[in-house]
Structure formats: C-alpha cells, structure tokens
Amino acid sequence: MKKKEKKGVFKFVFGIFVVWQLVINLLAFIAPKFLASQERFMYNEKDKSFIFLWNRANFDGAHYLGISRYGYGLHQQVFFPFYPKLISRLSQIFGGNNLLAALFISNASFLLALFIFYRLVNLDFDEPTAKRSLIFFLLFPTAFFLGMAYSEGLFLLLILACFYAARKQKWFLAGILGGLASYTRVIGIFLFPALIWEWYQEYKNKNYKLKIKNFLPLLLAPSGLLFFMRSLWLKYGDPLMFIHTQPFFGAERSGGKIILLYQVFWRYIKMILTTRRDVLYLSVWLECLSAILFLFLIVLAYKKKIRASYLIFAVFAYLLPTLSGTFSSLPRYVLAIFPCFIILGLIKSRALRVFLYSIFGLGLIVYSLLFFQGYWVS
C-alpha cells in the first residue's frame, strides 16, 4: 500500500471511529433523560471520580473490574483472565483507576481492530467493500459493546490480527495472537483449526521441513485456554469451571448438557409468542433475529466462497454459544464473526444498504440507551 493510500485509509477509519465515539458518548449522556435507571445492574464504586463513565461498565463490566482488583470471586470463572489482567497492569498509568484502564484498552483495541479489519478485507476485495464492511460493523445494534468495559474490543483485535498475520505468513505471530485470543474468550480456541487450514492451503505442495517449521508456532494458539484450564484445575479442582458456572448467571444456560440449534430456535418461537411485552421482550427479539441473520450470512458467505479459514472460525464461533440452550448474549458474541460483516459490505444495491444502515443505526441507538440505563441487552 502506497503512502498516499495509507493516509487515505487512516483518515477514513479514524474519521468514522471519531464520529462513532461522539454518537455513543452523546447517547450515554442523554440516556437518563429517556429512561429510568435499573440501579441493580448498573456499575458503581466507592470512588466517586469519573462517575459519568460508570454506565460503561454495567452488567459484565463490573465483573471484569472486580476480577482486575481482587481476583476471581464466586462464579466469576466464566470470565477469561487476559482482559482483567491487562486492566490491572495498566491501571497504574491511570492513577489506579481500573475503569479508565478498561475503557482505554477496549477503545484503543477497537480502533486498531478497525484498521486491521480494513486491511484484511482489502486483501481479497476492493476499497468500497472494505469501507462498507466497516460501516456495517460500527452500526450494528450491539457495536457499542466494543467501547465498553468488556473484552469484546480486545478480543476482536486479537482475532483479526491473528488472521492478518496468517495471511502474511507470519506464523509465529499468528500463534501468539491466537494464544492470547484463547486466553481472552473461549471461542478464541477456534482460531486453531482455522490457522491449521490456512497453513495447509499454503504448504500442502511444499517440502516437509518447511511444513513443520511453519506449523509448530500454530500450537501456541490453544495455549491460552489450556493455561486457564490448568489454573482452574490447580485452584478449584475443575478445569471446566468456566462452563460449569454458566447457569449461575441467570441466562438459563445449560452447564454441561448440549442443546441443539433447532431446539433453541423452537424455544425462542415460544418465548416470542408468550413473553410479556416489555423492555426484556426487545432483547428476546434481538437475540432471535441476530441468530437468524448470522446463520443466513454464514451460509451466504459459504456460497460466496469467503475464505475457508474465516468460515471455519465463524461456524464454530456461532454454534458454541447456542449449545447451552439459549441465544442470550449472542447479539454481542456475533461481533467476533467478522466474515458476516464482509458479506454485508459486498451488498451492491444502494437502496438495500441504506435500508440496512437505517435499521442497524436505529437498533444501535435503542439498545445503547437501554444498556446505559441498566437494562439487559446482550
């Protein structure tokens, strides 16, 4: 990429990121004017500084910050360690304020992820497709999570950087990034089979020594998950504690029993037909529609011959959360399924794009306001 092109990419990506930040911060400011707060689920702390940022750590954010300060508490083993450890390390730079450290990590990671996503899409598609993919990403109704005190921004950066390193045949870097991803979220483990496929396609017709030399670094990809499992085994005697504690978080997740996808869809049809029409009903619809949309986009990505390694990761990243019997949190988890946003970026019809931009943008406004006031979104 030439210097002039790099400058153009920087201006575009940084520009839309700044606009996105302004919108999200405006929504955080006006949220109390539209909705009463649900104090039970809103973050608070004894230190009253930066109180205007507290609503960025509602729900799971409070757990990440708690782990970063005190280590794991009761049932918090569902949250993987890398993000809270980073918060703890960087908090000293911010005068010991873990919330500021968390928000810095999330937003800096998200900005870098946008640059890498643009470059990754641009390896296979033209510039307009890369730009449209980013716009769809930023407008998605749960995209605000990428800038909150959640691990989403960091995890997105790690998976995109891992794939980009693999595409550039930097296998050692790809292995390290894969290991960090699997130390951040459980679905990071699915980078391992994706990287193996990427490696196989590159070296299937090359000599044995070259194959082995470039395969060995990929064994680092599962290391984060394995290290976390080992620590859980040594401390609690249960290496799968991050699965077994899932039911304690009230999302009606199975702690070990596998529920098939069609069963989850049937459950949601019954919920839509019988659930009382209130704010929570909006979340039920978001979960169901996200499940349908991303299943459709994954199938379409296969038909459009999106890179196979991307699809391997996408299929597993979609299916794993559903096996616990619910689509709860799926609207947030799908942010990691980046091939689907590439498919959206490939839409040629301007009318269809504008329609989807409008629907996504409206969803982003509504669900951001709900989250900031302590209502469950994802």
C-alpha positions, 0 to 999 in steps of 0.5 A, a space after each residue: 500500500 502506497 503512502 498516499 493510500 495509507 493516509 487515505 485509509 487512516 483518515 477514513 477509519 479514524 474519521 468514522 471511529 471519531 464520529 462513532 465515539 461522539 454518537 455513543 458518548 452523546 447517547 450515554 449522556 442523554 440516556 437518563 433523560 429517556 429512561 429510568 435507571 435499573 440501579 441493580 445492574 448498573 456499575 458503581 464504586 466507592 470512588 466517586 471520580 469519573 462517575 459519568 463513565 460508570 454506565 460503561 461498565 454495567 452488567 459484565 463490566 463490573 465483573 471484569 473490574 472486580 476480577 482486575 482488583 481482587 481476583 476471581 470471586 464466586 462464579 466469576 470463572 466464566 470470565 477469561 483472565 487476559 482482559 482483567 489482567 491487562 486492566 490491572 497492569 495498566 491501571 497504574 498509568 491511570 492513577 489506579 483507576 481500573 475503569 479508565 484502564 478498561 475503557 482505554 484498552 477496549 477503545 484503543 483495541 477497537 480502533 486498531 481492530 478497525 484498521 486491521 479489519 480494513 486491511 484484511 478485507 482489502 486483501 481479497 476485495 476492493 476499497 468500497 467493500 472494505 469501507 462498507 464492511 466497516 460501516 456495517 460493523 460500527 452500526 450494528 445494534 450491539 457495536 457499542 459493546 466494543 467501547 465498553 468495559 468488556 473484552 469484546 474490543 480486545 478480543 476482536 483485535 486479537 482475532 483479526 490480527 491473528 488472521 492478518 498475520 496468517 495471511 502474511 505468513 507470519 506464523 509465529 505471530 499468528 500463534 501468539 495472537 491466537 494464544 492470547 485470543 484463547 486466553 481472552 474468550 473461549 471461542 478464541 480456541 477456534 482460531 486453531 483449526 482455522 490457522 491449521 487450514 490456512 497453513 495447509 492451503 499454503 504448504 500442502 505442495 511444499 517440502 516437509 521441513 518447511 511444513 513443520 517449521 511453519 506449523 509448530 508456532 500454530 500450537 501456541 494458539 490453544 495455549 491460552 485456554 489450556 493455561 486457564 484450564 490448568 489454573 482452574 484445575 490447580 485452584 478449584 479442582 475443575 478445569 471446566 469451571 468456566 462452563 460449569 458456572 454458566 447457569 449461575 448467571 441467570 441466562 438459563 444456560 445449560 452447564 454441561 448438557 448440549 442443546 441443539 440449534 433447532 431446539 433453541 430456535 423452537 424455544 425462542 418461537 415460544 418465548 416470542 409468542 408468550 413473553 410479556 411485552 416489555 423492555 426484556 421482550 426487545 432483547 428476546 427479539 434481538 437475540 432471535 433475529 441476530 441468530 437468524 441473520 448470522 446463520 443466513 450470512 454464514 451460509 451466504 458467505 459459504 456460497 460466496 466462497 469467503 475464505 475457508 479459514 474465516 468460515 471455519 472460525 465463524 461456524 464454530 464461533 456461532 454454534 458454541 454459544 447456542 449449545 447451552 440452550 439459549 441465544 442470550 448474549 449472542 447479539 454481542 458474541 456475533 461481533 467476533 464473526 467478522 466474515 458476516 460483516 464482509 458479506 454485508 459490505 459486498 451488498 451492491 444495491 444502494 437502496 438495500 444498504 441504506 435500508 440496512 444502515 437505517 435499521 442497524 443505526 436505529 437498533 444501535 441507538 435503542 439498545 445503547 440507551 437501554 444498556 446505559 440505563 441498566 437494562 439487559 441487552 446482550 
